Every structure is written in structure tokens, then in C-alpha cells.
């Protein structure tokens, strides 16, 4: 595995980081508890030392499963990345910004974006309990909340660093303007953003800024929730409550299939899967610090980790980029 320093922090994270959204089950058609734990174990066995989760993933279940998976292991060799700011249990008392209704076993649960200081402190304590630890390596704002001043949110993060509850603070889904405003209060370690071969908008403005100011970029959805694995054009099916039923609709299936067919020979020549080739390409893009890759079982986790071992020279990268220009 390759390890990379996150911004100006002393955190060294695995270039391929385990993304734990899917093991929460909610919005992903459910999960299998033991398979999820096995996926975390397989990741650790293959050098993936960084685990990214959030309270919202499975309404706490994702964090609980990671806590169970790492119990008894050397905590100093594992980096726990979690988030705050999505409230689903009503504890915000109507405060914050309504986000969407999450479906949980047929029941709609209102989810709010809420990043007030008191809520952040509350959420961190709950996360620490679920994860079975007394500190987080990186705490990230999950989604911007228009009802709370950014300075208040950053003040809470700075306080948590001083208390030793978190080692570093980051954000997710922040625009360039929001990033600049936050930097007036605290130097952020990172910004976690959606980034993939099909979604490269952050290259225009955010990446130049983060590179210039030594802020890490954590790329999520590099496989576009599985679309770039190619399996959903073959025999894979999605359950009715899987959010990807609507998500995949934003892409032109024929163009994506054509692209995957074009790069498949390169993957085969590397003795790699399409997903491994895509993950490796993503780790090599300028400004990208680490790449999140989700896995529901041990085999998927091991395959993701092995992607780092693929070698791509400049000609091969240009070959992939040439095909991407056709999309």
C-alpha cells in the first residue's frame, strides 16, 4: 500500500481508503453484518489503514460495525475518519436546513443539515462511543448547513482539536467560496468531494486552490457507486430501495459502456479488473490525496486494495484520457 500525508497534518493515510457508506445498509439495499466486518478486516490485512465512515451511514450502524471490526486491534495503526452534521433523530428540534427524506424500511425519515457547535460536540461523543475509541483521526463536516455560520462550525472543530477528541478537522462537499471562508477561522486538513472519471469538475477551481494551500482532497465515489465496475451493464441488479436506481440515470449508459469497452483491454493487460484500473487512475490525478473505495465483503475489499499495485505509465494514462474525452 502507498501512504500519503494529509495536508499539513501528521496523518499518513492509505492512498486507497475504505469507504463505509454501503455497509450502513440504508439506501444501499441492506447489508450483511459479518460480510461487512470481514470487508474491514480484509482491508486492514491488505494495508488499508484508513477507514472513512459517518453517523448517517445506516443511522449509526456503519460506525458500530467498524467499531466491532477494529476491537482489539492496535488503534495507533488505524486512522478513523468520520463526519458530523446530518441529523435524523429529531434531536435538532427542527433547527438546521432540511436535506431530504431518507427511506428506512419503507418509512420516510427527515434528514437535516445541522452544524451548530452544540450539535457537533454531541455527535462526536456518539461517534466515539459507537467506534469504541476516545479520538478520531479526522472529523469532517458532512454537508454544508446554510443556517449555521461557518465560523461557529470551525470554532467547534478547533475546540475538539484542543481537547484531543480529534487529531485533524476537514470538510466535505464544500465549494471554493465556503472553503475560503472556513480558512479564515482554521486551517483545514481536507475537503472530501465527489470525483471520478465521469465527474471532474473540481479540477477547474477547487484543486488548484487546495494544492496551493496544502489542503488534502479525499475523493469519494471514484467508481460512481459501482457504475464504472461495468457489472451493472451485465447481470447485476439493484434492490428497489437502492438509491442508485435513480443515481445511474444521470449518465449516458451507451457512452459509459463504450468507454469501459475501450479501456478493458488495458485492464486485462495489467491482469486487473476495470474497477482496479479506475481506482489506480484516480489515485494518480493531480491534487487527489486519497481515494475512497467501498466494499461489502472481503473479496471486494482485497481487490480494491490491490489496485494500488497497478503500474500505469504516461502513455497509458494518455490512452485512458483520450477515451475519456469522447464521453
PEDAFEN-V418365 format. One record per backbone hydrogen bond with DSSP energy under -1.0 kcal/mol. NH is the residue of the N-H (numbers start at 1). CO is the residue of the C=O. E is the energy in kcal/mol with one decimal. If there is no record, write none. Layout:
nh:NH co:CO e:E
nh:NH co:CO e:E
This chain:
nh:4 co:13 e:-3.1
nh:6 co:11 e:-2.2
nh:9 co:6 e:-2.1
nh:13 co:4 e:-2.8
nh:15 co:2 e:-3.1
nh:17 co:291 e:-2.9
nh:18 co:50 e:-2.3
nh:19 co:293 e:-1.7
nh:20 co:52 e:-2.9
nh:24 co:21 e:-1.5
nh:25 co:22 e:-2.0
nh:26 co:24 e:-1.2
nh:28 co:25 e:-2.2
nh:30 co:25 e:-2.1
nh:36 co:32 e:-2.4
nh:37 co:33 e:-2.2
nh:38 co:34 e:-2.7
nh:39 co:35 e:-1.9
nh:40 co:36 e:-1.7
nh:41 co:37 e:-2.3
nh:42 co:38 e:-2.7
nh:43 co:39 e:-2.0
nh:44 co:40 e:-2.4
nh:45 co:41 e:-2.5
nh:46 co:42 e:-1.2
nh:47 co:44 e:-1.6
nh:48 co:43 e:-2.6
nh:49 co:47 e:-1.1
nh:51 co:79 e:-2.7
nh:52 co:18 e:-3.3
nh:53 co:81 e:-3.2
nh:59 co:56 e:-2.2
nh:60 co:55 e:-1.8
nh:61 co:58 e:-1.3
nh:62 co:57 e:-2.2
nh:64 co:60 e:-2.1
nh:65 co:61 e:-2.7
nh:66 co:62 e:-2.2
nh:67 co:63 e:-2.6
nh:68 co:64 e:-2.1
nh:69 co:65 e:-2.4
nh:70 co:66 e:-2.1
nh:73 co:70 e:-2.4
nh:77 co:74 e:-1.7
nh:78 co:75 e:-1.7
nh:79 co:49 e:-2.9
nh:81 co:51 e:-3.0
nh:82 co:138 e:-2.3
nh:84 co:140 e:-1.4
nh:87 co:112 e:-2.9
nh:93 co:90 e:-1.9
nh:95 co:92 e:-2.2
nh:97 co:113 e:-2.9
nh:99 co:111 e:-3.0
nh:100 co:111 e:-1.1
nh:102 co:109 e:-3.1
nh:104 co:107 e:-3.0
nh:107 co:104 e:-1.5
nh:109 co:102 e:-3.1
nh:111 co:100 e:-2.6
nh:112 co:87 e:-2.6
nh:113 co:97 e:-3.4
nh:114 co:85 e:-2.4
nh:120 co:116 e:-2.1
nh:121 co:117 e:-2.2
nh:122 co:118 e:-2.0
nh:123 co:119 e:-2.9
nh:124 co:120 e:-2.5
nh:125 co:121 e:-1.8
nh:126 co:122 e:-1.8
nh:127 co:123 e:-2.6
nh:128 co:124 e:-2.8
nh:129 co:125 e:-1.7
nh:130 co:126 e:-2.3
nh:131 co:127 e:-2.7
nh:132 co:128 e:-1.1
nh:133 co:128 e:-2.0
nh:136 co:165 e:-2.4
nh:137 co:80 e:-1.5
nh:138 co:80 e:-1.7
nh:139 co:168 e:-2.2
nh:140 co:82 e:-2.1
nh:141 co:170 e:-1.8
nh:142 co:84 e:-2.8
nh:148 co:145 e:-1.3
nh:153 co:149 e:-1.6
nh:154 co:150 e:-2.6
nh:155 co:151 e:-2.0
nh:156 co:152 e:-1.7
nh:157 co:153 e:-1.8
nh:158 co:154 e:-2.4
nh:159 co:155 e:-2.0
nh:160 co:156 e:-2.0
nh:161 co:157 e:-1.9
nh:162 co:158 e:-2.1
nh:163 co:159 e:-1.7
nh:164 co:161 e:-1.0
nh:165 co:160 e:-1.8
nh:166 co:160 e:-1.2
nh:167 co:136 e:-2.2
nh:170 co:139 e:-2.9
nh:171 co:190 e:-2.1
nh:173 co:192 e:-3.0
nh:179 co:175 e:-2.3
nh:180 co:176 e:-2.4
nh:181 co:177 e:-2.1
nh:182 co:178 e:-2.4
nh:183 co:179 e:-2.0
nh:184 co:181 e:-1.2
nh:185 co:182 e:-2.0
nh:186 co:182 e:-2.0
nh:189 co:169 e:-3.3
nh:191 co:216 e:-2.0
nh:192 co:171 e:-2.6
nh:193 co:218 e:-2.3
nh:195 co:220 e:-2.2
nh:196 co:199 e:-2.1
nh:203 co:200 e:-1.9
nh:204 co:201 e:-1.6
nh:207 co:202 e:-2.7
nh:209 co:205 e:-1.4
nh:210 co:206 e:-2.8
nh:211 co:207 e:-2.6
nh:212 co:208 e:-1.8
nh:213 co:209 e:-1.8
nh:215 co:210 e:-2.7
nh:216 co:189 e:-2.7
nh:218 co:191 e:-1.7
nh:219 co:290 e:-2.5
nh:220 co:193 e:-2.8
nh:224 co:221 e:-1.5
nh:227 co:224 e:-1.9
nh:228 co:223 e:-2.3
nh:229 co:226 e:-1.6
nh:230 co:227 e:-1.3
nh:233 co:230 e:-1.5
nh:234 co:231 e:-1.3
nh:236 co:231 e:-1.7
nh:242 co:239 e:-1.8
nh:243 co:27 e:-2.7
nh:245 co:242 e:-1.9
nh:247 co:243 e:-1.6
nh:248 co:244 e:-2.4
nh:250 co:247 e:-1.6
nh:251 co:248 e:-1.8
nh:256 co:252 e:-2.3
nh:257 co:253 e:-2.7
nh:258 co:254 e:-2.3
nh:259 co:255 e:-2.3
nh:260 co:256 e:-2.6
nh:261 co:257 e:-2.4
nh:262 co:258 e:-1.7
nh:263 co:259 e:-1.7
nh:264 co:260 e:-1.3
nh:267 co:263 e:-1.8
nh:268 co:264 e:-2.7
nh:269 co:265 e:-2.2
nh:270 co:266 e:-1.1
nh:271 co:268 e:-1.7
nh:272 co:267 e:-2.7
nh:277 co:273 e:-2.1
nh:278 co:274 e:-2.6
nh:279 co:275 e:-2.5
nh:280 co:276 e:-2.4
nh:281 co:277 e:-2.4
nh:282 co:278 e:-2.1
nh:283 co:279 e:-2.0
nh:285 co:282 e:-1.3
nh:288 co:285 e:-1.8
nh:289 co:217 e:-2.2
nh:290 co:217 e:-1.4
nh:291 co:15 e:-3.0
nh:292 co:219 e:-2.9
nh:293 co:17 e:-2.6
nh:301 co:297 e:-2.0
nh:302 co:298 e:-2.6
nh:303 co:299 e:-2.3
nh:304 co:300 e:-2.3
nh:305 co:301 e:-2.2
nh:306 co:302 e:-2.0
nh:307 co:304 e:-1.2
nh:308 co:305 e:-1.3
nh:309 co:306 e:-1.7
nh:310 co:307 e:-1.6
nh:317 co:313 e:-2.3
nh:318 co:314 e:-2.3
nh:319 co:315 e:-1.9
nh:320 co:316 e:-2.0
nh:321 co:317 e:-2.6
nh:322 co:318 e:-2.2
nh:323 co:319 e:-1.5
nh:324 co:320 e:-2.0
nh:325 co:321 e:-1.5
nh:326 co:323 e:-1.3
nh:327 co:324 e:-1.6
